[in-house]
Amino acid sequence: MNQKREIELLMFEVLPYISNISYIKEIFEEAESLEDLERKVEELLKVEKDITKKTDLKILLEKIKEAKEKSSNLL
């Protein structure tokens, strides 16, 4: 599966759990791959002060790790 499609599917899986949808959607749109998305989320977690955004980022990071684990199990 190509990277953009994988990111798109992950976005639909994550958004129901997210409070600040526009913030997280913007992060998805900027990402080129799951690895890129994971790196960006980890960087944002280090600097984000808003508790709601930080919680959303933690949820997203957990879902990214689950998706990466699923894809590695398929190989």
Biopython code that builds the backbone (N, CA, C, O; Angstrom):
import numpy as np
from Bio.PDB.StructureBuilder import StructureBuilder

atoms = [
    (1, "MET", "N", (0.859, -1.172, 0.000)),
    (1, "MET", "CA", (0.000, 0.000, 0.000)),
    (1, "MET", "C", (0.907, 1.238, 0.000)),
    (1, "MET", "O", (1.918, 1.275, 0.701)),
    (2, "ASN", "N", (0.536, 2.239, -0.787)),
    (2, "ASN", "CA", (1.395, 3.430, -0.825)),
    (2, "ASN", "C", (1.252, 4.247, 0.461)),
    (2, "ASN", "O", (0.259, 4.138, 1.180)),
    (3, "GLN", "N", (2.262, 5.059, 0.728)),
    (3, "GLN", "CA", (2.354, 5.797, 1.988)),
    (3, "GLN", "C", (1.190, 6.768, 2.216)),
    (3, "GLN", "O", (0.643, 6.843, 3.317)),
    (4, "LYS", "N", (0.819, 7.507, 1.169)),
    (4, "LYS", "CA", (-0.271, 8.486, 1.329)),
    (4, "LYS", "C", (-1.592, 7.784, 1.654)),
    (4, "LYS", "O", (-2.376, 8.271, 2.468)),
    (5, "ARG", "N", (-1.829, 6.650, 1.019)),
    (5, "ARG", "CA", (-3.060, 5.889, 1.276)),
    (5, "ARG", "C", (-3.059, 5.357, 2.707)),
    (5, "ARG", "O", (-4.085, 5.378, 3.388)),
    (6, "GLU", "N", (-1.911, 4.887, 3.150)),
    (6, "GLU", "CA", (-1.775, 4.391, 4.517)),
    (6, "GLU", "C", (-2.054, 5.508, 5.529)),
    (6, "GLU", "O", (-2.717, 5.284, 6.542)),
    (7, "ILE", "N", (-1.548, 6.696, 5.248)),
    (7, "ILE", "CA", (-1.779, 7.851, 6.119)),
    (7, "ILE", "C", (-3.262, 8.229, 6.121)),
    (7, "ILE", "O", (-3.832, 8.537, 7.168)),
    (8, "GLU", "N", (-3.869, 8.202, 4.954)),
    (8, "GLU", "CA", (-5.288, 8.541, 4.843)),
    (8, "GLU", "C", (-6.154, 7.570, 5.655)),
    (8, "GLU", "O", (-7.065, 7.997, 6.364)),
    (9, "LEU", "N", (-5.873, 6.285, 5.553)),
    (9, "LEU", "CA", (-6.633, 5.291, 6.319)),
    (9, "LEU", "C", (-6.440, 5.487, 7.822)),
    (9, "LEU", "O", (-7.384, 5.353, 8.600)),
    (10, "LEU", "N", (-5.223, 5.800, 8.215)),
    (10, "LEU", "CA", (-4.947, 6.055, 9.623)),
    (10, "LEU", "C", (-5.713, 7.282, 10.112)),
    (10, "LEU", "O", (-6.220, 7.295, 11.234)),
    (11, "MET", "N", (-5.795, 8.296, 9.280)),
    (11, "MET", "CA", (-6.515, 9.513, 9.650)),
    (11, "MET", "C", (-7.979, 9.192, 9.962)),
    (11, "MET", "O", (-8.520, 9.674, 10.957)),
    (12, "PHE", "N", (-8.615, 8.387, 9.122)),
    (12, "PHE", "CA", (-10.015, 8.038, 9.359)),
    (12, "PHE", "C", (-10.187, 7.190, 10.614)),
    (12, "PHE", "O", (-11.235, 7.232, 11.258)),
    (13, "GLU", "N", (-9.165, 6.429, 10.955)),
    (13, "GLU", "CA", (-9.215, 5.612, 12.161)),
    (13, "GLU", "C", (-9.039, 6.455, 13.422)),
    (13, "GLU", "O", (-9.631, 6.157, 14.459)),
    (14, "VAL", "N", (-8.229, 7.502, 13.333)),
    (14, "VAL", "CA", (-7.874, 8.318, 14.501)),
    (14, "VAL", "C", (-8.878, 9.431, 14.794)),
    (14, "VAL", "O", (-9.172, 9.707, 15.958)),
    (15, "LEU", "N", (-9.397, 10.061, 13.769)),
    (15, "LEU", "CA", (-10.209, 11.272, 13.972)),
    (15, "LEU", "C", (-11.388, 11.125, 14.941)),
    (15, "LEU", "O", (-11.699, 12.095, 15.632)),
    (16, "PRO", "N", (-12.058, 9.977, 15.031)),
    (16, "PRO", "CA", (-13.151, 9.892, 16.017)),
    (16, "PRO", "C", (-12.709, 10.073, 17.472)),
    (16, "PRO", "O", (-13.528, 10.386, 18.335)),
    (17, "TYR", "N", (-11.437, 9.880, 17.738)),
    (17, "TYR", "CA", (-10.921, 9.988, 19.106)),
    (17, "TYR", "C", (-10.287, 11.343, 19.418)),
    (17, "TYR", "O", (-9.832, 11.575, 20.538)),
    (18, "ILE", "N", (-10.257, 12.222, 18.442)),
    (18, "ILE", "CA", (-9.533, 13.484, 18.530)),
    (18, "ILE", "C", (-10.471, 14.644, 18.861)),
    (18, "ILE", "O", (-11.591, 14.716, 18.356)),
    (19, "SER", "N", (-9.996, 15.546, 19.713)),
    (19, "SER", "CA", (-10.783, 16.737, 20.066)),
    (19, "SER", "C", (-10.556, 17.875, 19.080)),
    (19, "SER", "O", (-11.508, 18.518, 18.637)),
    (20, "ASN", "N", (-9.304, 18.121, 18.739)),
    (20, "ASN", "CA", (-8.962, 19.230, 17.857)),
    (20, "ASN", "C", (-8.672, 18.686, 16.451)),
    (20, "ASN", "O", (-7.515, 18.539, 16.056)),
    (21, "ILE", "N", (-9.712, 18.399, 15.728)),
    (21, "ILE", "CA", (-9.604, 17.723, 14.431)),
    (21, "ILE", "C", (-8.795, 18.529, 13.426)),
    (21, "ILE", "O", (-7.961, 17.962, 12.721)),
    (22, "SER", "N", (-9.015, 19.813, 13.342)),
    (22, "SER", "CA", (-8.306, 20.616, 12.341)),
    (22, "SER", "C", (-6.795, 20.621, 12.594)),
    (22, "SER", "O", (-6.010, 20.596, 11.646)),
    (23, "TYR", "N", (-6.391, 20.652, 13.847)),
    (23, "TYR", "CA", (-4.968, 20.618, 14.209)),
    (23, "TYR", "C", (-4.329, 19.298, 13.759)),
    (23, "TYR", "O", (-3.265, 19.302, 13.140)),
    (24, "ILE", "N", (-4.968, 18.191, 14.066)),
    (24, "ILE", "CA", (-4.431, 16.874, 13.717)),
    (24, "ILE", "C", (-4.498, 16.640, 12.212)),
    (24, "ILE", "O", (-3.590, 16.044, 11.633)),
    (25, "LYS", "N", (-5.549, 17.099, 11.592)),
    (25, "LYS", "CA", (-5.688, 16.934, 10.138)),
    (25, "LYS", "C", (-4.553, 17.658, 9.406)),
    (25, "LYS", "O", (-4.034, 17.156, 8.409)),
    (26, "GLU", "N", (-4.179, 18.817, 9.896)),
    (26, "GLU", "CA", (-3.077, 19.583, 9.307)),
    (26, "GLU", "C", (-1.765, 18.796, 9.388)),
    (26, "GLU", "O", (-0.973, 18.804, 8.445)),
    (27, "ILE", "N", (-1.542, 18.125, 10.502)),
    (27, "ILE", "CA", (-0.339, 17.315, 10.672)),
    (27, "ILE", "C", (-0.340, 16.162, 9.662)),
    (27, "ILE", "O", (0.687, 15.860, 9.054)),
    (28, "PHE", "N", (-1.487, 15.531, 9.494)),
    (28, "PHE", "CA", (-1.618, 14.450, 8.512)),
    (28, "PHE", "C", (-1.294, 14.944, 7.107)),
    (28, "PHE", "O", (-0.576, 14.279, 6.359)),
    (29, "GLU", "N", (-1.820, 16.100, 6.754)),
    (29, "GLU", "CA", (-1.643, 16.627, 5.403)),
    (29, "GLU", "C", (-0.184, 16.946, 5.086)),
    (29, "GLU", "O", (0.225, 16.886, 3.927)),
    (30, "GLU", "N", (0.599, 17.282, 6.106)),
    (30, "GLU", "CA", (2.004, 17.626, 5.903)),
    (30, "GLU", "C", (2.909, 16.397, 5.831)),
    (30, "GLU", "O", (4.042, 16.497, 5.360)),
    (31, "ALA", "N", (2.433, 15.256, 6.283)),
    (31, "ALA", "CA", (3.268, 14.054, 6.361)),
    (31, "ALA", "C", (3.389, 13.353, 5.013)),
    (31, "ALA", "O", (2.434, 13.281, 4.240)),
    (32, "GLU", "N", (4.585, 12.842, 4.753)),
    (32, "GLU", "CA", (4.861, 12.106, 3.520)),
    (32, "GLU", "C", (4.803, 10.592, 3.724)),
    (32, "GLU", "O", (4.576, 9.841, 2.775)),
    (33, "SER", "N", (5.010, 10.151, 4.962)),
    (33, "SER", "CA", (5.016, 8.718, 5.273)),
    (33, "SER", "C", (4.652, 8.537, 6.741)),
    (33, "SER", "O", (4.590, 9.506, 7.497)),
    (34, "LEU", "N", (4.412, 7.295, 7.137)),
    (34, "LEU", "CA", (4.123, 7.028, 8.546)),
    (34, "LEU", "C", (5.316, 7.399, 9.430)),
    (34, "LEU", "O", (5.141, 7.900, 10.540)),
    (35, "GLU", "N", (6.516, 7.151, 8.933)),
    (35, "GLU", "CA", (7.716, 7.490, 9.697)),
    (35, "GLU", "C", (7.823, 9.008, 9.878)),
    (35, "GLU", "O", (8.162, 9.496, 10.957)),
    (36, "ASP", "N", (7.532, 9.730, 8.821)),
    (36, "ASP", "CA", (7.545, 11.187, 8.867)),
    (36, "ASP", "C", (6.486, 11.692, 9.849)),
    (36, "ASP", "O", (6.756, 12.586, 10.651)),
    (37, "LEU", "N", (5.306, 11.129, 9.786)),
    (37, "LEU", "CA", (4.210, 11.494, 10.681)),
    (37, "LEU", "C", (4.596, 11.217, 12.129)),
    (37, "LEU", "O", (4.373, 12.051, 13.006)),
    (38, "GLU", "N", (5.167, 10.058, 12.372)),
    (38, "GLU", "CA", (5.585, 9.693, 13.725)),
    (38, "GLU", "C", (6.635, 10.673, 14.255)),
    (38, "GLU", "O", (6.556, 11.109, 15.404)),
    (39, "ARG", "N", (7.607, 11.014, 13.428)),
    (39, "ARG", "CA", (8.661, 11.952, 13.823)),
    (39, "ARG", "C", (8.068, 13.321, 14.168)),
    (39, "ARG", "O", (8.437, 13.924, 15.176)),
    (40, "LYS", "N", (7.150, 13.808, 13.331)),
    (40, "LYS", "CA", (6.530, 15.117, 13.572)),
    (40, "LYS", "C", (5.729, 15.119, 14.866)),
    (40, "LYS", "O", (5.786, 16.077, 15.638)),
    (41, "VAL", "N", (4.984, 14.048, 15.101)),
    (41, "VAL", "CA", (4.169, 13.969, 16.317)),
    (41, "VAL", "C", (5.062, 13.938, 17.555)),
    (41, "VAL", "O", (4.775, 14.609, 18.546)),
    (42, "GLU", "N", (6.137, 13.166, 17.500)),
    (42, "GLU", "CA", (7.058, 13.117, 18.637)),
    (42, "GLU", "C", (7.686, 14.483, 18.919)),
    (42, "GLU", "O", (7.847, 14.872, 20.076)),
    (43, "GLU", "N", (8.039, 15.205, 17.859)),
    (43, "GLU", "CA", (8.598, 16.557, 18.025)),
    (43, "GLU", "C", (7.570, 17.498, 18.642)),
    (43, "GLU", "O", (7.887, 18.268, 19.549)),
    (44, "LEU", "N", (6.345, 17.430, 18.147)),
    (44, "LEU", "CA", (5.289, 18.306, 18.673)),
    (44, "LEU", "C", (4.969, 17.986, 20.129)),
    (44, "LEU", "O", (4.682, 18.893, 20.911)),
    (45, "LEU", "N", (5.015, 16.726, 20.497)),
    (45, "LEU", "CA", (4.754, 16.348, 21.888)),
    (45, "LEU", "C", (5.754, 16.984, 22.847)),
    (45, "LEU", "O", (5.408, 17.292, 23.988)),
    (46, "LYS", "N", (6.975, 17.181, 22.400)),
    (46, "LYS", "CA", (8.013, 17.768, 23.248)),
    (46, "LYS", "C", (7.771, 19.250, 23.525)),
    (46, "LYS", "O", (8.169, 19.756, 24.574)),
    (47, "VAL", "N", (7.118, 19.952, 22.588)),
    (47, "VAL", "CA", (6.972, 21.408, 22.730)),
    (47, "VAL", "C", (5.547, 21.874, 23.018)),
    (47, "VAL", "O", (5.346, 23.006, 23.458)),
    (48, "GLU", "N", (4.572, 21.028, 22.779)),
    (48, "GLU", "CA", (3.169, 21.436, 22.937)),
    (48, "GLU", "C", (2.840, 21.652, 24.416)),
    (48, "GLU", "O", (3.198, 20.841, 25.270)),
    (49, "LYS", "N", (2.156, 22.751, 24.700)),
    (49, "LYS", "CA", (1.770, 23.092, 26.074)),
    (49, "LYS", "C", (0.274, 22.852, 26.325)),
    (49, "LYS", "O", (-0.131, 22.561, 27.450)),
    (50, "ASP", "N", (-0.528, 22.974, 25.288)),
    (50, "ASP", "CA", (-1.976, 22.798, 25.413)),
    (50, "ASP", "C", (-2.293, 21.334, 25.711)),
    (50, "ASP", "O", (-1.921, 20.446, 24.944)),
    (51, "ILE", "N", (-2.977, 21.085, 26.819)),
    (51, "ILE", "CA", (-3.238, 19.713, 27.267)),
    (51, "ILE", "C", (-4.120, 18.940, 26.283)),
    (51, "ILE", "O", (-3.923, 17.740, 26.091)),
    (52, "THR", "N", (-5.077, 19.605, 25.666)),
    (52, "THR", "CA", (-5.957, 18.939, 24.707)),
    (52, "THR", "C", (-5.170, 18.509, 23.473)),
    (52, "THR", "O", (-5.313, 17.380, 23.003)),
    (53, "LYS", "N", (-4.349, 19.398, 22.955)),
    (53, "LYS", "CA", (-3.531, 19.059, 21.789)),
    (53, "LYS", "C", (-2.532, 17.957, 22.132)),
    (53, "LYS", "O", (-2.296, 17.050, 21.334)),
    (54, "LYS", "N", (-1.957, 18.043, 23.316)),
    (54, "LYS", "CA", (-0.992, 17.036, 23.738)),
    (54, "LYS", "C", (-1.663, 15.654, 23.841)),
    (54, "LYS", "O", (-1.080, 14.645, 23.444)),
    (55, "THR", "N", (-2.863, 15.621, 24.366)),
    (55, "THR", "CA", (-3.614, 14.370, 24.454)),
    (55, "THR", "C", (-3.915, 13.826, 23.065)),
    (55, "THR", "O", (-3.770, 12.629, 22.816)),
    (56, "ASP", "N", (-4.333, 14.707, 22.160)),
    (56, "ASP", "CA", (-4.593, 14.295, 20.777)),
    (56, "ASP", "C", (-3.332, 13.723, 20.128)),
    (56, "ASP", "O", (-3.393, 12.722, 19.415)),
    (57, "LEU", "N", (-2.204, 14.358, 20.377)),
    (57, "LEU", "CA", (-0.938, 13.882, 19.814)),
    (57, "LEU", "C", (-0.564, 12.510, 20.375)),
    (57, "LEU", "O", (-0.048, 11.664, 19.645)),
    (58, "LYS", "N", (-0.817, 12.288, 21.650)),
    (58, "LYS", "CA", (-0.528, 10.984, 22.256)),
    (58, "LYS", "C", (-1.410, 9.895, 21.653)),
    (58, "LYS", "O", (-0.945, 8.786, 21.389)),
    (59, "ILE", "N", (-2.676, 10.215, 21.439)),
    (59, "ILE", "CA", (-3.585, 9.265, 20.798)),
    (59, "ILE", "C", (-3.092, 8.951, 19.391)),
    (59, "ILE", "O", (-3.046, 7.790, 18.985)),
    (60, "LEU", "N", (-2.729, 9.980, 18.661)),
    (60, "LEU", "CA", (-2.231, 9.802, 17.299)),
    (60, "LEU", "C", (-0.960, 8.954, 17.285)),
    (60, "LEU", "O", (-0.826, 8.054, 16.456)),
    (61, "LEU", "N", (-0.048, 9.228, 18.178)),
    (61, "LEU", "CA", (1.198, 8.465, 18.229)),
    (61, "LEU", "C", (0.919, 6.985, 18.510)),
    (61, "LEU", "O", (1.537, 6.108, 17.906)),
    (62, "GLU", "N", (0.007, 6.719, 19.409)),
    (62, "GLU", "CA", (-0.352, 5.330, 19.715)),
    (62, "GLU", "C", (-0.931, 4.629, 18.482)),
    (62, "GLU", "O", (-0.592, 3.479, 18.203)),
    (63, "LYS", "N", (-1.794, 5.316, 17.755)),
    (63, "LYS", "CA", (-2.387, 4.731, 16.546)),
    (63, "LYS", "C", (-1.343, 4.528, 15.447)),
    (63, "LYS", "O", (-1.423, 3.559, 14.691)),
    (64, "ILE", "N", (-0.377, 5.420, 15.353)),
    (64, "ILE", "CA", (0.707, 5.261, 14.377)),
    (64, "ILE", "C", (1.496, 3.994, 14.689)),
    (64, "ILE", "O", (1.793, 3.200, 13.797)),
    (65, "LYS", "N", (1.829, 3.816, 15.958)),
    (65, "LYS", "CA", (2.590, 2.635, 16.364)),
    (65, "LYS", "C", (1.801, 1.355, 16.096)),
    (65, "LYS", "O", (2.375, 0.353, 15.670)),
    (66, "GLU", "N", (0.502, 1.380, 16.340)),
    (66, "GLU", "CA", (-0.342, 0.220, 16.037)),
    (66, "GLU", "C", (-0.345, -0.072, 14.535)),
    (66, "GLU", "O", (-0.249, -1.228, 14.125)),
    (67, "ALA", "N", (-0.454, 0.965, 13.729)),
    (67, "ALA", "CA", (-0.476, 0.791, 12.270)),
    (67, "ALA", "C", (0.855, 0.241, 11.768)),
    (67, "ALA", "O", (0.875, -0.623, 10.891)),
    (68, "LYS", "N", (1.957, 0.727, 12.311)),
    (68, "LYS", "CA", (3.275, 0.240, 11.906)),
    (68, "LYS", "C", (3.449, -1.233, 12.304)),
    (68, "LYS", "O", (4.031, -2.025, 11.562)),
    (69, "GLU", "N", (2.938, -1.576, 13.476)),
    (69, "GLU", "CA", (3.024, -2.956, 13.944)),
    (69, "GLU", "C", (2.209, -3.888, 13.039)),
    (69, "GLU", "O", (2.659, -4.979, 12.688)),
    (70, "LYS", "N", (1.006, -3.440, 12.669)),
    (70, "LYS", "CA", (0.156, -4.227, 11.762)),
    (70, "LYS", "C", (0.849, -4.449, 10.420)),
    (70, "LYS", "O", (0.862, -5.560, 9.890)),
    (71, "SER", "N", (1.419, -3.389, 9.886)),
    (71, "SER", "CA", (2.051, -3.506, 8.567)),
    (71, "SER", "C", (3.308, -4.385, 8.639)),
    (71, "SER", "O", (3.618, -5.087, 7.676)),
    (72, "SER", "N", (4.027, -4.357, 9.753)),
    (72, "SER", "CA", (5.213, -5.218, 9.853)),
    (72, "SER", "C", (4.814, -6.677, 10.048)),
    (72, "SER", "O", (5.549, -7.578, 9.645)),
    (73, "ASN", "N", (3.663, -6.917, 10.661)),
    (73, "ASN", "CA", (3.177, -8.287, 10.828)),
    (73, "ASN", "C", (2.705, -8.886, 9.513)),
    (73, "ASN", "O", (2.708, -10.106, 9.345)),
    (74, "LEU", "N", (2.299, -8.031, 8.582)),
    (74, "LEU", "CA", (1.850, -8.495, 7.271)),
    (74, "LEU", "C", (3.013, -8.932, 6.396)),
    (74, "LEU", "O", (2.841, -9.726, 5.471)),
    (75, "LEU", "N", (4.202, -8.407, 6.695)),
    (75, "LEU", "CA", (5.379, -8.734, 5.877)),
    (75, "LEU", "C", (5.944, -10.051, 6.209)),
    (75, "LEU", "O", (6.935, -10.466, 5.608)),
]
sb = StructureBuilder()
sb.init_structure("model")
sb.init_model(0)
sb.init_chain("A")
sb.init_seg("    ")
for serial, (resi, resn, name, xyz) in enumerate(atoms, 1):
    if name == "N":
        sb.init_residue(resn, " ", resi, " ")
    sb.init_atom(name, np.array(xyz, "f"), 0.0, 1.0, " ", f" {name:<3s}", serial, name[0])
structure = sb.get_structure()
